[in-house]
Structures are given as structure tokens and as C-alpha cells.
Amino acid sequence: MPIDPAFGLLTTDEAISRAAKQVVASALDATSSIDPIIGAEFSRAFSFFGLVVQRHGLLIQRVLADILASSGRFEVLTESPIPITAAALDLLASENSEKDLSSIKLKSDSRVERSVMVDIIVIDEAKRWAGVYDVKRGNGETTWKTRKPIENDLRAARLVLQSHLKKLGHDIDHVDSAVIDYYGSSGFPRNIKISGGELDRHFGVPIADKIDNMTAALRDEVHAGLLQILEPVIRKLTAVQTKVATEQPVRAAPEGAVRIADILQARPRGPDQWQSGLSR
């Protein structure tokens, strides 16, 4: 679910707080299937966690884009399609080195195989530079089956980005492409990813602190939401525990039974002293 654009740019604490509240409220309202083992409340809690984590990734992307756009330095395009040409795919298939590919710029109006929707395109008109980025939360590994197409799409997009942006009115000389792997654990190779701690230096704009503040605000809302889900089940479990403790009869040990404590505390016995009972 996209973050409501009515909040405006997510660059202030107030806007971020409202967005965090919306994310949690919508996750609380979402329906979830009930697992027969864990029951309705815990099923809802698991679903709630999954939705919030997914939307946290969207918030990272949104805050990043809004900060860059509000900096006065960059133009930012979000969820923007880029044509992937047959020539670009052919170059990638021929296994050219990254160094060789970095100097190649292809026409975007040659035969197009498909279009790829990229998360963010960042344009610096003054420096005649542009970068295309896929944004990942990166707190867990992205499977190889998913990673490989993203890597290929980013490399192919970089080859046609200059020509594509020229059609949109931007004169660009230098292009980049990368995965923004915020927490750094998505599994993409080092030469194609930027971690959260590298964002400020990469773009020359303070970003990471604002994203971390957003995460803290969302975490506070998540804790309140989780309490709302689990309070009824906690009361129920407490009542059951009290009932079991009250009704459970105290069972005396059978007459003549050997206690474990007696066995553990008995003196050592040699083979001739071993009997079925405890040595005295």
C-alpha cells in the first residue's frame, strides 16, 4: 500500500509521525487468515508484523525521495518506467566488464524488449549527472532468483538512461545505477549497492538520520498497535493459567518411591555395594 500523498513531503517530524500512524492503523485494519494452531489474536499479530515491515520499506523509499527532492539540488522521479532495449540486453549477455559497460551509452529508442519500473531516478542538472536506484529495506537476504533480474535491470537501465532522460528534457553526461540496501543484508554484490550509512556521502545530503527518526516513530506506533492486538489474549492466557494452578491437585509421591534428589545426593557406590535401592 503506498503512503498517502496527502501527507506531503515526509521531511518533517510531524509529517513522518502522521505517516507512521497511518501505516499502523491500516495494518491493524487489514484482515488476516486464522491459523488453527496459534489462534485468531496471534494470527493477527503475525499478519500485522508482516504488513508493517513491508510498509517500512516503502517509507524508507518515500523519505529518501522526499529529502532529495526538497534539497533544492535534485529532481527526483519515482516509480518511473525505463525502456530496456535489445542492444542493452545483448551487451549484458556478452559479459562485458563493469569498466567497459560504464563507458557505453545506448539509444533508448532502438528496439525495446520491455520496460522496467524503477523506484527512484535522481537527477542533478548542475552536475549533469543522474542515478537510477532500486530501494531495499535490506534487513534480510533477497533470494538469488529475485536479485539477479534486479541487477540486470539496473545495469541495462544505466546503458540507456542518458538517452531516455534526454527525451524528458534532461541533458546528462554521467550516469549511475545501484541498489540502496539500507540495512545492508539483502545479499547484493558490493559493487552495485549502497548501504544506509553511505547515503549521506553518496548524495551529499543528510538523509540517514531522518530515516532513522522515521523508524523510531514507526516502532513506537507498532508497540502501541501490538498491545492493542495482544491485550485481550494476554488476559485470556492469564485467566487460564490461574484456573489451571487452582484446579491442579497436589499429587503425593507414591509410598516407597525413590526421589530424584535422593539419587543425586547419594554417596558413591562400588560395584559390590550396588543394590536396587539407595545405599545408606
C-alpha positions as CSV (number, residue, x, y, z in Angstrom):
1,M,0.0,0.0,0.0
2,P,1.5,3.4,-1.0
3,I,1.9,6.1,1.6
4,D,-0.8,8.6,1.4
5,P,0.4,11.6,-0.7
6,A,-1.9,13.9,1.3
7,F,0.9,14.0,4.0
8,G,3.0,16.0,1.6
9,L,6.8,15.6,1.7
10,L,7.9,13.4,4.5
11,T,10.7,15.7,5.6
12,T,9.3,17.0,8.9
13,D,8.8,15.1,12.2
14,E,5.1,16.0,12.1
15,A,4.6,14.5,8.6
16,I,6.6,11.4,9.5
17,S,4.6,10.9,12.6
18,R,1.3,11.1,10.7
19,A,2.6,8.6,8.1
20,A,3.7,6.2,10.9
21,K,0.2,6.4,12.5
22,Q,-1.4,5.7,9.1
23,V,0.8,2.7,8.4
24,V,0.0,1.1,11.7
25,A,-3.7,1.9,11.6
26,S,-4.0,0.4,8.1
27,A,-2.1,-2.7,9.2
28,L,-4.4,-3.1,12.2
29,D,-7.5,-2.8,9.9
30,A,-6.2,-5.4,7.5
31,T,-7.9,-8.8,7.6
32,S,-5.8,-12.0,8.1
33,S,-6.4,-15.7,7.9
34,I,-6.7,-17.5,11.2
35,D,-4.1,-20.3,11.8
36,P,-5.8,-23.1,13.8
37,I,-2.7,-23.6,16.0
38,I,-2.0,-20.1,17.2
39,G,-5.5,-18.7,17.1
40,A,-7.1,-15.5,15.9
41,E,-5.1,-13.0,18.0
42,F,-1.6,-14.3,17.3
43,S,-2.5,-14.8,13.6
44,R,-3.5,-11.2,13.5
45,A,-0.2,-10.2,15.2
46,F,1.9,-12.1,12.7
47,S,0.0,-10.5,9.8
48,F,0.4,-7.1,11.5
49,F,4.1,-7.5,11.8
50,G,4.5,-8.6,8.1
51,L,2.5,-5.6,6.8
52,V,4.4,-3.1,9.0
53,V,7.8,-4.4,7.9
54,Q,6.7,-4.3,4.2
55,R,5.5,-0.7,4.6
56,H,8.6,0.3,6.5
57,G,10.5,-0.4,3.3
58,L,8.1,1.8,1.4
59,L,8.6,4.6,4.0
60,I,12.4,4.4,3.6
61,Q,11.9,4.9,-0.2
62,R,9.5,7.7,0.3
63,V,11.5,9.6,2.9
64,L,14.7,9.2,0.8
65,A,13.0,10.6,-2.3
66,D,11.3,13.5,-0.4
67,I,14.5,14.6,1.3
68,L,16.4,14.5,-2.1
69,A,13.6,16.4,-3.8
70,S,13.4,19.0,-1.0
71,S,17.1,19.6,-1.0
72,G,16.9,22.1,-3.9
73,R,19.7,20.2,-5.7
74,F,17.9,17.2,-7.3
75,E,14.9,16.4,-9.4
76,V,13.5,13.1,-8.3
77,L,11.3,10.7,-10.4
78,T,9.6,7.9,-8.5
79,E,8.1,4.7,-9.9
80,S,9.3,5.7,-13.3
81,P,9.4,3.3,-16.3
82,I,12.7,2.9,-18.3
83,P,12.8,1.1,-21.7
84,I,15.2,-1.9,-21.8
85,T,16.5,-2.3,-25.3
86,A,17.6,-5.4,-27.1
87,A,21.0,-3.8,-27.6
88,A,21.4,-3.3,-23.8
89,L,20.5,-6.9,-23.1
90,D,22.9,-8.1,-25.8
91,L,25.8,-6.2,-24.2
92,L,25.0,-7.7,-20.8
93,A,24.8,-11.2,-22.2
94,S,28.2,-10.8,-23.8
95,E,29.7,-10.5,-20.2
96,N,31.5,-7.2,-20.8
97,S,33.3,-5.9,-17.7
98,E,31.8,-3.2,-15.5
99,K,34.5,-0.8,-16.6
100,D,33.7,-1.4,-20.2
101,L,29.9,-1.0,-19.6
102,S,30.4,2.2,-17.7
103,S,31.6,4.0,-20.8
104,I,28.8,2.7,-23.1
105,K,25.7,4.8,-23.7
106,L,22.9,3.4,-26.0
107,K,19.9,4.9,-27.7
108,S,16.7,4.3,-25.8
109,D,14.6,4.4,-28.9
110,S,16.1,1.3,-30.5
111,R,14.2,-2.0,-30.4
112,V,12.7,-2.2,-26.9
113,E,12.3,-5.6,-25.3
114,R,10.4,-4.4,-22.2
115,S,10.1,-1.6,-19.7
116,V,11.2,-1.8,-16.1
117,M,9.7,0.3,-13.3
118,V,12.5,1.7,-11.2
119,D,12.0,3.0,-7.6
120,I,13.9,6.3,-7.9
121,I,15.7,8.3,-10.6
122,V,17.8,11.2,-9.1
123,I,18.9,14.0,-11.5
124,D,21.4,16.7,-10.7
125,E,21.1,19.2,-13.6
126,A,24.0,21.3,-12.4
127,K,26.4,18.4,-12.4
128,R,24.8,16.8,-15.5
129,W,24.5,13.6,-13.5
130,A,21.7,11.1,-12.9
131,G,21.3,7.8,-11.0
132,V,18.7,5.1,-11.1
133,Y,18.1,3.2,-7.9
134,D,16.2,0.2,-6.5
135,V,15.5,0.7,-2.8
136,K,15.6,-2.3,-0.4
137,R,15.0,-2.3,3.3
138,G,17.8,-4.8,3.5
139,N,17.2,-6.4,6.9
140,G,17.1,-9.8,5.3
141,E,18.5,-11.5,2.3
142,T,16.8,-11.2,-1.1
143,T,16.8,-14.5,-2.8
144,W,19.2,-15.0,-5.7
145,K,16.2,-15.6,-8.0
146,T,15.0,-12.1,-7.2
147,R,18.3,-10.4,-7.0
148,K,19.6,-11.4,-10.4
149,P,16.9,-9.8,-12.5
150,I,17.2,-6.6,-10.4
151,E,20.9,-6.4,-11.0
152,N,20.4,-7.0,-14.8
153,D,17.7,-4.4,-15.0
154,L,19.8,-1.8,-13.2
155,R,22.8,-2.4,-15.5
156,A,20.6,-2.3,-18.6
157,A,18.8,0.9,-17.4
158,R,22.1,2.6,-16.9
159,L,23.1,1.9,-20.5
160,V,20.0,3.8,-21.9
161,L,19.5,6.3,-19.0
162,Q,21.2,9.2,-20.7
163,S,19.2,8.9,-23.9
164,H,16.0,8.2,-22.0
165,L,16.4,11.3,-19.9
166,K,17.3,13.5,-22.9
167,K,13.8,12.7,-24.2
168,L,12.4,14.0,-21.0
169,G,14.4,17.3,-21.3
170,H,17.4,16.5,-19.2
171,D,21.0,16.9,-20.6
172,I,23.1,14.3,-18.7
173,D,26.7,13.3,-19.2
174,H,27.3,10.9,-16.2
175,V,25.0,8.1,-15.1
176,D,25.0,5.6,-12.2
177,S,22.8,2.7,-11.0
178,A,22.6,1.0,-7.7
179,V,20.6,-0.9,-5.1
180,I,20.1,1.2,-2.0
181,D,20.4,-1.6,0.6
182,Y,19.5,0.3,3.7
183,Y,20.4,-2.2,6.4
184,G,23.0,-3.9,4.2
185,S,21.8,-7.5,4.4
186,S,20.0,-8.0,1.1
187,G,22.8,-10.0,-0.5
188,F,23.5,-7.8,-3.5
189,P,27.2,-7.6,-4.5
190,R,29.2,-4.8,-3.0
191,N,29.9,-3.1,-6.4
192,I,26.2,-2.5,-7.1
193,K,24.9,-1.5,-3.7
194,I,24.9,1.5,-1.2
195,S,24.1,0.9,2.4
196,G,22.2,3.3,4.7
197,G,25.4,4.6,6.3
198,E,26.7,5.6,2.9
199,L,23.7,7.6,1.7
200,D,24.8,11.0,3.1
201,R,28.2,10.8,1.4
202,H,26.8,9.4,-1.9
203,F,24.3,12.1,-2.4
204,G,25.9,14.9,-0.4
205,V,22.7,15.5,1.5
206,P,21.9,14.4,5.1
207,I,19.4,11.5,4.8
208,A,20.2,8.7,7.2
209,D,19.2,10.5,10.5
210,K,15.8,11.4,9.1
211,I,15.2,7.8,8.0
212,D,16.3,6.5,11.4
213,N,13.9,9.1,13.1
214,M,11.1,7.7,10.9
215,T,12.0,4.2,12.0
216,A,11.8,5.2,15.7
217,A,8.4,6.9,15.2
218,L,7.1,3.8,13.4
219,R,8.5,1.5,16.1
220,D,6.6,3.4,18.8
221,E,3.4,3.1,16.9
222,V,3.9,-0.6,16.3
223,H,4.4,-1.3,20.0
224,A,1.1,0.5,20.8
225,G,-0.7,-1.4,18.0
226,L,0.7,-4.7,19.1
227,L,-0.5,-4.0,22.7
228,Q,-4.0,-3.4,21.2
229,I,-3.9,-6.8,19.5
230,L,-2.5,-8.8,22.4
231,E,-4.1,-7.3,25.4
232,P,-7.3,-9.5,25.1
233,V,-5.2,-12.7,24.6
234,I,-2.9,-11.8,27.5
235,R,-5.9,-11.5,29.8
236,K,-7.3,-14.8,28.4
237,L,-4.0,-16.7,28.9
238,T,-3.6,-15.2,32.4
239,A,-7.1,-16.4,33.4
240,V,-6.4,-19.9,32.0
241,Q,-3.1,-20.1,33.9
242,T,-4.8,-19.1,37.1
243,K,-7.5,-21.7,36.6
244,V,-5.1,-24.5,36.0
245,A,-3.0,-23.6,39.0
246,T,-6.1,-23.5,41.2
247,E,-7.6,-26.8,40.0
248,Q,-4.5,-28.8,39.6
249,P,-4.4,-31.4,42.5
250,V,-1.2,-31.7,44.6
251,R,0.0,-35.3,44.0
252,A,1.9,-37.0,46.8
253,A,4.7,-39.3,45.8
254,P,3.8,-43.0,46.0
255,E,4.9,-44.8,49.1
256,G,8.3,-46.2,48.8
257,A,9.1,-44.1,45.6
258,V,12.7,-43.0,45.1
259,R,13.1,-39.3,44.7
260,I,15.5,-37.9,42.1
261,A,17.0,-35.6,44.7
262,D,17.9,-38.6,46.8
263,I,19.6,-40.3,43.9
264,L,21.6,-37.2,43.1
265,Q,22.7,-36.8,46.7
266,A,23.5,-40.5,47.4
267,R,27.1,-41.4,48.3
268,P,29.2,-43.2,45.7
269,R,28.8,-47.0,45.5
270,G,31.2,-49.5,44.1
271,P,30.0,-52.5,42.1
272,D,29.7,-54.8,45.2
273,Q,27.6,-52.3,47.0
274,W,25.1,-51.5,44.2
275,Q,21.6,-52.7,45.0
276,S,18.2,-51.9,43.6
277,G,17.7,-49.3,46.4
278,L,19.8,-46.4,47.6
279,S,22.9,-47.2,49.7
280,R,22.7,-45.8,53.2
